[in-house]
């Protein structure tokens, strides 16, 4: 075959490749069109924190359930236009850097849940970076040179898997990549001798090198990846907010947007993360404004769109949503509006629907989801925010198998300045001496408060320390069964915040949502066996909707 024929064939291939991908919107258009987003956190990114190999069960090892398509449908109906899927890959890669086929298939399934609901999907490499010795991606040129081939191989495999997907799918290079000192805020911040210019320059060079390798690897796979919008993160995903150190803006200043000859200009976005402290609303607004001004200076005004890939509140010592609820709502309104004004994409980090709520699925922070929609769209009309109360009454059948086993009532730090105590409603009053509240304090000591009253409503008061990190209901005898109807955290102003119970150790929790729907036919099963909605008996029901005693039962 002569040279002219080869050249003609090559030009045809390039033409077909370019034509196939040329309909892709720009990164600026994509960021604007995706609206507001949410992170499917602690799921595909979960791992055993030791660098070891894992199977598909890793998806649930941090306490979240297996993801179902119904969860993404709920998010879409609530108004979310995009979902970020954090994925940790190293527990599922062999010594030849090949990703397990089963893991890639599972990631593919979850991506499809998002795409099939018409939302944008942001797929990344997550806890392969991080603050720990087993993470293999660090911001240093020594690390880059050692793992460059592995990193590019990983992204080649991911890109090949999804090369035919349209412009609703974006790839994100890496998560929060830190230097060898595990420095947050800016490179070498955590160095014992303080900021070091040479080491910091090395870290920023590594970030830019990883970003360029990411773009090169994805573009080389062709297909729709020739124009796919790609996202690169600053060092540590730092956002440059604040003025307490002269180096805070360095992660923005030193970020070099990768060259992108194949796609051309306009198909790369930058990502940062933001978790402001909301104890003081005025200070929060100053910090947020400073962040967006810096992002505009270094990226937006120069034509590179910005995504806030994770955002939330600092939870300084306590969970802000629980103890500073009004401040959180003010923050959400201000933050979302400020991001929209700068055409920045936003992906809330977790919250909203957590734990077993994802399986139903329902929101456990429905008011927060609604506040996001009101801030972005100006109204929440037309969007749905289902809660457990919408489905029926939730009860928890608890089986204690061991003496001293414990049921978790609350597992986040609290101070007596923020709360009064907890209230627990049982279906029946317990026998005196069979149960007690156990409290874990921040100084690593614990105390107990006995329950002696024959009352189905139990109250825990805050006279057991000023700062607590866990409250449980402990069983004093073996083999005890109780039914929990409601658990409330009582805040300092007397308001009640409904919480959920989960096993801590030595017990199981069977969660039921009783709708009260009566059987429509006289021959509907009315025994204690479980039946699916087709009337077929199920021996061991898993998560889903069943019929028991003539009523709908949601497990």
C-alpha positions as a printed NumPy array, in Angstrom:
array([[  0.   ,   0.   ,   0.   ],
       [  1.547,   3.313,  -1.044],
       [  2.092,   6.344,   1.158],
       [ -0.737,   8.361,  -0.436],
       [ -3.323,   5.658,   0.341],
       [ -2.094,   5.347,   3.924],
       [ -2.318,   9.119,   4.352],
       [ -5.861,   9.161,   2.945],
       [ -6.984,   6.384,   5.308],
       [ -5.404,   8.172,   8.277],
       [ -7.192,  11.411,   7.399],
       [-10.507,   9.568,   7.136],
       [ -9.987,   7.983,  10.553],
       [ -9.203,  11.351,  12.136],
       [-12.201,  12.896,  10.378],
       [-14.575,  10.184,  11.615],
       [-13.112,  10.394,  15.12 ],
       [-13.488,  14.173,  15.236],
       [-16.975,  14.181,  13.697],
       [-18.141,  11.551,  16.194],
       [-17.124,  13.717,  19.131],
       [-17.609,  17.22 ,  17.792],
       [-21.134,  17.594,  19.195],
       [-19.759,  17.654,  22.751],
       [-20.606,  20.781,  24.702],
       [-17.738,  22.754,  26.187],
       [-16.698,  22.376,  29.814],
       [-18.183,  25.809,  30.553],
       [-21.52 ,  24.742,  29.083],
       [-21.455,  21.427,  30.952],
       [-20.713,  23.043,  34.317],
       [-23.553,  25.498,  33.815],
       [-26.017,  22.88 ,  32.556],
       [-25.429,  20.346,  35.341],
       [-27.084,  22.595,  37.933],
       [-26.495,  21.334,  41.466],
       [-24.951,  17.973,  42.308],
       [-24.429,  15.445,  45.095],
       [-21.664,  13.028,  46.078],
       [-22.332,   9.307,  46.376],
       [-19.767,   9.226,  49.176],
       [-18.412,   6.392,  51.345],
       [-19.6  ,   3.846,  48.804],
       [-17.441,   2.935,  45.803],
       [-14.662,   4.922,  47.462],
       [-14.832,   2.889,  50.701],
       [-11.859,   0.633,  51.488],
       [-10.24 ,  -1.228,  54.347],
       [ -7.698,   1.563,  55.035],
       [ -4.671,  -0.737,  54.824],
       [ -3.926,  -0.986,  51.134],
       [ -5.072,  -4.609,  50.836],
       [ -7.079,  -6.228,  48.044],
       [-10.874,  -6.335,  48.402],
       [-13.854,  -7.765,  46.568],
       [-17.207,  -6.178,  45.733],
       [-18.162,  -6.091,  49.419],
       [-15.929,  -3.029,  49.797],
       [-18.909,  -0.963,  48.659],
       [-20.545,  -1.439,  52.06 ],
       [-17.478,  -1.554,  54.337],
       [-17.989,   2.043,  55.512],
       [-21.605,   1.517,  56.504],
       [-23.447,   2.553,  53.36 ],
       [-25.781,   0.102,  51.548],
       [-25.357,  -1.138,  48.011],
       [-26.394,   1.611,  45.638],
       [-29.664,   1.096,  43.786],
       [-31.04 ,   2.877,  40.714],
       [-34.011,   4.079,  42.782],
       [-31.654,   6.335,  44.75 ],
       [-30.617,   8.157,  41.6  ],
       [-34.219,   8.46 ,  40.486],
       [-35.02 ,  10.122,  43.81 ],
       [-32.113,  12.554,  43.39 ],
       [-33.274,  13.459,  39.91 ],
       [-36.839,  14.067,  41.095],
       [-35.48 ,  16.262,  43.894],
       [-33.871,  18.563,  41.329],
       [-30.274,  17.377,  41.266],
       [-28.704,  17.5  ,  37.839],
       [-25.392,  15.795,  38.532],
       [-23.866,  13.061,  40.696],
       [-20.188,  12.69 ,  41.542],
       [-19.138,   9.056,  41.958],
       [-15.943,   8.794,  44.031],
       [-14.165,   5.484,  43.321],
       [-11.127,   3.989,  45.033],
       [ -9.361,   1.688,  42.584],
       [ -6.237,   0.255,  44.226],
       [ -8.013,  -2.487,  46.25 ],
       [ -9.319,  -3.801,  42.934],
       [ -6.108,  -3.759,  40.856],
       [ -3.72 ,  -6.69 ,  40.45 ],
       [  0.065,  -6.617,  40.375],
       [ -0.066,  -5.914,  36.648],
       [ -2.177,  -2.776,  37.3  ],
       [ -5.258,  -4.361,  35.742],
       [ -8.622,  -3.47 ,  37.3  ],
       [-10.747,  -6.455,  38.353],
       [-13.421,  -7.099,  35.735],
       [-16.127,  -7.486,  38.399],
       [-15.219,  -4.13 ,  39.97 ],
       [-15.201,  -2.323,  36.63 ],
       [-18.611,  -3.85 ,  35.89 ],
       [-19.99 ,  -2.616,  39.218],
       [-18.649,   0.909,  38.652],
       [-20.21 ,   0.791,  35.193],
       [-23.581,  -0.2  ,  36.686],
       [-23.601,   2.734,  39.102],
       [-22.579,   5.172,  36.374],
       [-25.524,   3.869,  34.339],
       [-27.886,   4.534,  37.246],
       [-26.943,   8.211,  36.95 ],
       [-26.851,   8.493,  33.165],
       [-30.133,   6.596,  32.743],
       [-31.832,   9.248,  34.874],
       [-30.608,  12.002,  32.584],
       [-28.085,  13.461,  35.028],
       [-24.457,  14.395,  34.555],
       [-21.983,  11.967,  36.108],
       [-18.515,  12.876,  37.398],
       [-16.334,   9.737,  37.765],
       [-13.012,   9.988,  39.546],
       [ -9.957,   8.37 ,  41.164],
       [-10.583,   9.025,  44.855],
       [ -8.842,   7.478,  47.893],
       [ -5.919,   6.345,  45.792],
       [ -4.823,   9.772,  47.026],
       [ -4.954,  10.822,  50.66 ],
       [ -3.294,  11.234,  54.035],
       [ -1.782,   7.798,  54.614],
       [  1.129,   5.542,  53.704],
       [ -0.975,   3.068,  51.666],
       [ -2.194,   5.739,  49.24 ],
       [ -0.089,   5.502,  46.086],
       [ -0.698,   8.914,  44.53 ],
       [  1.272,  11.705,  46.209],
       [  2.233,  15.151,  44.983],
       [  5.946,  14.625,  44.535],
       [  7.973,  14.173,  41.386],
       [  9.609,  11.079,  42.856],
       [  6.176,   9.468,  43.245],
       [  5.063,  10.683,  39.832],
       [  8.064,   9.132,  38.094],
       [  7.549,   5.851,  39.94 ],
       [  3.805,   5.462,  39.312],
       [  3.313,   7.34 ,  36.029],
       [  2.855,   4.142,  34.017],
       [  0.417,   2.696,  36.579],
       [ -1.606,   5.91 ,  36.728],
       [ -1.857,   6.228,  32.971],
       [ -2.756,   2.532,  32.69 ],
       [ -5.596,   3.001,  35.18 ],
       [ -7.04 ,   5.944,  33.281],
       [ -6.619,   4.128,  29.968],
       [ -8.742,   1.263,  31.325],
       [-11.432,   3.596,  32.704],
       [-11.501,   5.624,  29.487],
       [-11.757,   2.51 ,  27.308],
       [-14.66 ,   1.243,  29.408],
       [-16.682,   4.427,  28.851],
       [-15.321,   5.728,  25.522],
       [-18.735,   5.543,  23.807],
       [-20.59 ,   7.533,  26.483],
       [-21.878,  11.002,  25.619],
       [-21.137,  14.371,  27.139],
       [-23.13 ,  13.742,  30.324],
       [-20.137,  11.731,  31.603],
       [-17.073,  13.655,  32.823],
       [-13.805,  12.211,  34.162],
       [-11.985,  13.64 ,  37.198],
       [ -8.228,  13.106,  37.397],
       [ -7.625,  12.503,  41.119],
       [ -9.139,  13.625,  44.422],
       [ -7.209,  15.461,  47.157],
       [ -3.575,  14.745,  46.321],
       [ -1.151,  15.789,  49.071],
       [  2.607,  16.125,  49.298],
       [  4.867,  13.71 ,  51.174],
       [  4.252,  15.693,  54.367],
       [  0.47 ,  15.175,  54.008],
       [ -0.001,  18.941,  53.948],
       [ -3.426,  20.502,  53.655],
       [ -4.045,  24.156,  52.708],
       [ -0.877,  24.386,  50.586],
       [  2.221,  22.33 ,  49.854],
       [  4.663,  21.817,  52.78 ],
       [  2.217,  23.355,  55.273],
       [  2.622,  20.28 ,  57.509],
       [  6.427,  20.181,  57.261],
       [  7.984,  20.307,  60.711],
       [ 10.342,  23.079,  59.69 ],
       [  7.603,  25.125,  58.079],
       [  7.13 ,  26.131,  54.452],
       [  9.87 ,  24.949,  52.116],
       [  9.976,  26.595,  48.684],
       [ 11.889,  23.818,  46.867],
       [  9.694,  21.008,  48.187],
       [  6.546,  23.026,  47.513],
       [  7.618,  23.653,  43.919],
       [  8.22 ,  19.925,  43.523],
       [  4.684,  19.156,  44.807],
       [  3.051,  21.626,  42.406],
       [  5.106,  20.289,  39.502],
       [  3.879,  16.795,  40.364],
       [  0.24 ,  17.928,  40.428],
       [  0.628,  19.456,  36.977],
       [  2.394,  16.329,  35.721],
       [ -0.361,  14.011,  36.96 ],
       [ -2.968,  16.308,  35.404],
       [ -1.207,  16.228,  32.027],
       [ -0.8  ,  12.44 ,  32.166],
       [ -4.515,  12.119,  32.875],
       [ -5.456,  14.196,  29.835],
       [ -2.968,  12.368,  27.603],
       [ -4.167,   8.92 ,  28.655],
       [ -7.862,   9.697,  28.186],
       [ -7.452,  11.462,  24.834],
       [ -5.327,   8.61 ,  23.457],
       [ -8.251,   6.172,  23.727],
       [-10.206,   8.01 ,  21.035],
       [-13.943,   7.722,  20.492],
       [-15.927,  10.23 ,  22.501],
       [-12.938,  10.589,  24.8  ],
       [-11.396,  12.794,  22.124],
       [-13.685,  15.614,  23.243],
       [-14.948,  14.455,  26.627],
       [-14.892,  17.175,  29.265],
       [-12.195,  16.471,  31.831],
       [-11.693,  17.8  ,  35.351],
       [ -8.338,  18.386,  37.049],
       [ -7.945,  19.251,  40.734],
       [ -5.679,  21.781,  42.365],
       [ -3.141,  20.608,  44.932],
       [ -5.196,  19.011,  47.739],
       [ -8.3  ,  20.397,  45.992],
       [ -7.422,  23.563,  47.942],
       [ -9.557,  26.599,  47.122],
       [ -7.32 ,  29.518,  48.126],
       [ -9.714,  31.064,  50.638],
       [ -8.401,  33.081,  53.563],
       [ -5.522,  35.413,  54.312],
       [ -4.002,  33.906,  57.448],
       [ -0.997,  32.681,  55.439],
       [  0.656,  34.175,  52.366],
       [  0.804,  30.752,  50.658],
       [ -2.93 ,  29.978,  50.7  ],
       [ -3.361,  31.067,  47.082],
       [ -0.363,  29.009,  45.868],
       [ -2.434,  25.933,  44.849],
       [ -4.359,  28.2  ,  42.471],
       [ -1.355,  30.217,  41.276],
       [  0.726,  27.119,  40.548],
       [ -1.99 ,  25.126,  38.762],
       [ -1.256,  24.795,  35.053],
       [ -4.194,  23.82 ,  32.858],
       [ -3.016,  20.791,  30.828],
       [ -2.399,  21.177,  27.122],
       [ -5.159,  19.531,  25.123],
       [ -4.23 ,  19.431,  21.45 ],
       [ -6.701,  16.686,  20.49 ],
       [ -9.842,  18.235,  21.99 ],
       [ -8.757,  21.813,  21.542],
       [ -9.539,  24.63 ,  23.973],
       [-12.529,  24.568,  26.248],
       [-12.85 ,  20.972,  27.407],
       [-11.1  ,  21.107,  30.788],
       [-12.487,  22.319,  34.126],
       [-10.767,  22.806,  37.489],
       [-12.078,  21.405,  40.77 ],
       [-11.646,  22.575,  44.36 ],
       [-13.366,  21.651,  47.639],
       [-14.855,  23.895,  50.328],
       [-15.847,  23.271,  53.961],
       [-16.249,  26.655,  55.693],
       [-16.818,  27.076,  59.415],
       [-20.4  ,  28.27 ,  59.992],
       [-20.254,  29.141,  63.676],
       [-20.083,  32.788,  62.645],
       [-22.193,  33.657,  59.6  ],
       [-20.382,  36.91 ,  58.857],
       [-16.974,  35.192,  58.857],
       [-18.363,  32.414,  56.684],
       [-19.569,  34.913,  54.068],
       [-16.178,  36.615,  54.037],
       [-14.428,  33.288,  53.496],
       [-16.808,  32.19 ,  50.742],
       [-16.557,  35.506,  48.919],
       [-12.768,  35.4  ,  49.122],
       [-12.771,  31.884,  47.658],
       [-14.963,  32.753,  44.686],
       [-13.002,  35.927,  44.008],
       [ -9.772,  33.917,  43.928],
       [-11.285,  31.243,  41.681],
       [-12.472,  33.962,  39.326],
       [ -9.037,  35.59 ,  39.238],
       [ -7.049,  32.462,  38.457],
       [ -9.495,  30.364,  36.4  ],
       [-12.986,  31.603,  35.569],
       [-11.943,  34.983,  34.125],
       [ -9.409,  33.149,  31.96 ],
       [-12.019,  30.833,  30.448],
       [-11.601,  27.765,  32.662],
       [-14.774,  26.802,  34.54 ],
       [-14.664,  25.667,  38.159],
       [-16.47 ,  22.863,  39.956],
       [-16.79 ,  22.776,  43.753],
       [-16.569,  18.984,  43.768],
       [-17.157,  18.725,  47.504],
       [-18.737,  21.286,  49.78 ],
       [-20.337,  21.338,  53.183],
       [-19.559,  22.754,  56.613],
       [-16.499,  22.27 ,  58.796],
       [-18.42 ,  20.419,  61.566],
       [-16.014,  21.947,  64.048],
       [-16.272,  19.55 ,  66.985],
       [-19.948,  18.801,  66.34 ],
       [-22.273,  18.069,  63.445],
       [-23.417,  21.479,  62.261],
       [-26.697,  20.182,  60.83 ],
       [-27.632,  18.877,  64.283],
       [-26.494,  21.693,  66.57 ],
       [-26.272,  24.767,  64.321],
       [-29.145,  24.016,  62.007],
       [-30.206,  27.59 ,  61.262],
       [-26.619,  28.559,  60.466],
       [-26.378,  25.642,  58.062],
       [-29.503,  26.765,  56.235],
       [-28.16 ,  30.311,  55.912],
       [-24.855,  28.962,  54.65 ],
       [-26.499,  26.734,  52.03 ],
       [-28.551,  29.596,  50.67 ],
       [-25.554,  31.943,  50.506],
       [-23.096,  29.386,  49.115],
       [-25.301,  28.024,  46.329],
       [-26.293,  31.497,  45.172],
       [-22.672,  32.672,  45.197],
       [-21.568,  29.63 ,  43.179],
       [-24.345,  30.113,  40.642],
       [-23.401,  33.769,  40.217],
       [-19.908,  32.644,  39.148],
       [-21.296,  29.752,  37.019],
       [-19.563,  27.211,  39.266],
       [-20.826,  23.664,  39.608],
       [-21.5  ,  22.395,  43.143],
       [-21.54 ,  18.829,  44.504],
       [-22.63 ,  18.555,  48.144],
       [-20.559,  16.024,  50.071],
       [-22.904,  13.304,  51.294],
       [-25.629,  14.168,  53.793],
       [-29.207,  14.359,  52.467],
       [-29.712,  10.586,  52.242],
       [-27.463,   8.5  ,  54.43 ],
       [-27.219,   4.896,  55.582],
       [-30.362,   2.8  ,  55.296],
       [-32.252,   5.82 ,  53.966],
       [-30.498,   5.272,  50.65 ],
       [-32.04 ,   1.823,  50.351],
       [-35.649,   2.879,  50.806],
       [-34.844,   5.487,  49.318],
       [-35.753,   8.613,  51.288],
       [-34.071,  11.779,  52.534],
       [-33.   ,  12.061,  56.15 ],
       [-32.119,  15.744,  55.524],
       [-35.001,  16.666,  53.242],
       [-35.025,  20.294,  54.375],
       [-31.383,  20.632,  53.328],
       [-32.121,  19.232,  49.868],
       [-35.053,  21.598,  49.513],
       [-32.945,  24.568,  50.639],
       [-30.412,  23.804,  47.899],
       [-33.147,  23.801,  45.25 ],
       [-34.685,  27.034,  46.524],
       [-31.29 ,  28.739,  46.465],
       [-30.476,  27.569,  42.95 ],
       [-33.845,  27.646,  41.197],
       [-35.588,  30.256,  43.338],
       [-38.282,  27.737,  44.24 ],
       [-38.59 ,  24.057,  45.119],
       [-41.956,  23.715,  43.387],
       [-42.207,  20.571,  41.303],
       [-39.44 ,  18.732,  43.124],
       [-39.932,  15.822,  45.517],
       [-38.228,  15.307,  48.875],
       [-39.599,  12.031,  50.309],
       [-38.974,  11.168,  53.958],
       [-39.763,   8.137,  56.069],
       [-42.744,   9.938,  57.515],
       [-44.22 ,  10.116,  54.027],
       [-44.147,   6.326,  53.785],
       [-45.512,   5.499,  57.209],
       [-44.322,   4.841,  60.744],
       [-40.779,   3.579,  61.21 ],
       [-40.033,   1.18 ,  64.041],
       [-36.848,  -0.697,  64.875],
       [-36.99 ,  -4.246,  66.234],
       [-33.753,  -4.636,  68.195],
       [-32.356,  -8.012,  69.215],
       [-29.567,  -7.933,  71.782],
       [-27.607, -11.197,  71.622],
       [-25.008, -10.523,  74.311],
       [-24.951,  -9.054,  77.767],
       [-23.571,  -5.499,  77.571],
       [-24.151,  -5.274,  73.817],
       [-25.047,  -1.787,  72.58 ],
       [-27.431,  -0.018,  70.216],
       [-26.091,   3.192,  68.696],
       [-28.292,   6.252,  69.353],
       [-25.892,   9.018,  68.339],
       [-22.297,   8.828,  67.114],
       [-21.04 ,  12.368,  66.635],
       [-19.427,  14.812,  69.033],
       [-21.738,  16.933,  71.176],
       [-21.2  ,  19.595,  73.8  ],
       [-23.551,  20.559,  76.612],
       [-23.751,  24.052,  75.137],
       [-25.55 ,  22.624,  72.114],
       [-27.892,  19.993,  73.535],
       [-29.866,  18.976,  76.603],
       [-29.986,  15.241,  76.097],
       [-31.814,  12.49 ,  74.234],
       [-35.307,  11.043,  74.323],
       [-36.084,   7.464,  73.415],
       [-39.576,   6.023,  72.863],
       [-40.037,   2.263,  73.168],
       [-43.114,   0.249,  72.264],
       [-43.178,  -1.119,  75.835],
       [-41.637,  -0.033,  79.12 ],
       [-38.479,  -2.073,  79.856],
       [-38.032,  -4.073,  83.026],
       [-36.008,  -2.158,  85.565],
       [-32.301,  -2.898,  85.359],
       [-32.314,  -4.403,  81.867],
       [-31.162,  -1.315,  79.951],
       [-28.872,   1.64 ,  80.541],
       [-27.502,   4.602,  78.599],
       [-23.773,   4.44 ,  77.941],
       [-21.796,   7.526,  77.016],
       [-18.385,   7.724,  75.384],
       [-16.59 ,  10.954,  76.177],
       [-14.026,  12.835,  74.118],
       [-11.342,  12.109,  76.717],
       [-11.734,   8.373,  75.881],
       [-13.554,   7.552,  79.115],
       [-17.105,   6.262,  79.356],
       [-19.965,   6.429,  81.842],
       [-23.385,   4.836,  82.258],
       [-26.777,   6.14 ,  83.326],
       [-29.112,   3.449,  84.597],
       [-32.797,   3.169,  83.663],
       [-34.988,   2.368,  86.641],
       [-38.367,   3.876,  85.757],
       [-41.079,   1.675,  84.278],
       [-41.782,   4.032,  81.405],
       [-41.712,   3.545,  77.649],
       [-40.242,   7.038,  77.18 ],
       [-36.625,   7.12 ,  78.328],
       [-34.589,  10.282,  78.741],
       [-30.876,  10.763,  78.839],
       [-29.696,  14.012,  80.407],
       [-26.446,  15.822,  79.762],
       [-24.991,  15.556,  83.249],
       [-22.325,  13.037,  82.266],
       [-19.683,  15.334,  80.841],
       [-19.306,  18.449,  78.752],
       [-18.247,  16.796,  75.488],
       [-19.482,  13.428,  74.245],
       [-18.777,  11.467,  71.082],
       [-21.233,   8.558,  71.278],
       [-24.441,   7.645,  73.117],
       [-25.698,   4.056,  73.133],
       [-28.487,   2.031,  74.724],
       [-26.755,  -0.87 ,  76.439],
       [-28.362,  -4.181,  77.384],
       [-27.579,  -5.482,  80.873],
       [-28.792,  -9.028,  80.238],
       [-28.382, -11.445,  77.305],
       [-31.045, -12.166,  74.667],
       [-33.274,  -9.126,  75.034],
       [-35.684,  -7.888,  72.374],
       [-37.091,  -4.354,  72.291],
       [-38.908,  -2.191,  69.757],
       [-37.749,   1.407,  69.342],
       [-40.335,   3.829,  67.989],
       [-38.519,   7.171,  68.068],
       [-35.164,   8.679,  69.033],
       [-34.722,  12.421,  69.428],
       [-31.717,  14.625,  70.052],
       [-32.935,  17.468,  72.266],
       [-31.112,  20.68 ,  71.448],
       [-30.274,  23.453,  73.889],
       [-33.327,  25.456,  72.846],
       [-35.61 ,  22.487,  73.568],
       [-36.311,  21.551,  69.948],
       [-36.191,  17.888,  69.   ],
       [-34.232,  16.47 ,  66.073],
       [-35.301,  12.989,  65.048],
       [-32.478,  10.476,  64.693],
       [-32.153,   6.838,  63.665],
       [-30.752,   3.846,  65.494],
       [-28.075,   1.493,  64.187],
       [-26.248,  -1.527,  65.638],
       [-23.061,  -0.732,  67.54 ],
       [-22.049,  -4.213,  68.647],
       [-23.729,  -7.422,  69.782],
       [-27.17 ,  -6.59 ,  68.39 ],
       [-29.172,  -6.551,  65.191],
       [-31.74 ,  -4.023,  63.994],
       [-34.702,  -4.95 ,  61.811],
       [-36.069,  -1.718,  60.441],
       [-39.737,  -1.615,  59.462],
       [-41.869,   1.038,  57.823],
       [-45.534,   0.313,  58.486],
       [-47.735,   2.119,  55.98 ],
       [-51.094,   1.075,  57.407],
       [-52.341,   0.124,  53.949],
       [-55.019,  -2.525,  54.341],
       [-55.379,  -5.526,  52.042],
       [-57.486,  -4.846,  48.966],
       [-58.682,  -8.443,  48.702],
       [-60.129, -10.756,  51.317],
       [-57.675, -13.517,  50.438],
       [-54.58 , -11.332,  50.899],
       [-52.053, -13.203,  53.125],
       [-52.464, -12.317,  56.793],
       [-49.824, -14.438,  58.494],
       [-46.287, -13.618,  59.573],
       [-44.711, -14.908,  56.388],
       [-43.348, -12.516,  53.779],
       [-44.729, -12.228,  50.252],
       [-43.615, -10.143,  47.309],
       [-46.048,  -7.845,  45.542],
       [-47.026, -10.714,  43.208],
       [-48.154, -12.831,  46.16 ],
       [-45.177, -15.197,  46.062],
       [-43.777, -16.262,  49.442],
       [-40.243, -15.056,  50.194],
       [-38.268, -17.086,  52.722],
       [-35.558, -14.516,  53.49 ],
       [-36.534, -11.017,  52.388],
       [-33.765,  -8.618,  51.449],
       [-34.106,  -4.858,  51.026],
       [-37.39 ,  -4.072,  49.302],
       [-41.184,  -3.909,  49.668],
       [-43.103,  -6.982,  50.87 ],
       [-46.493,  -7.944,  52.324],
       [-46.722,  -9.204,  55.907],
       [-49.891,  -9.479,  57.948],
       [-51.8  ,  -7.859,  55.1  ],
       [-49.727,  -4.671,  55.208],
       [-46.876,  -3.293,  53.19 ],
       [-43.546,  -3.968,  54.872],
       [-40.427,  -2.1  ,  53.733],
       [-37.193,  -3.763,  54.794]])
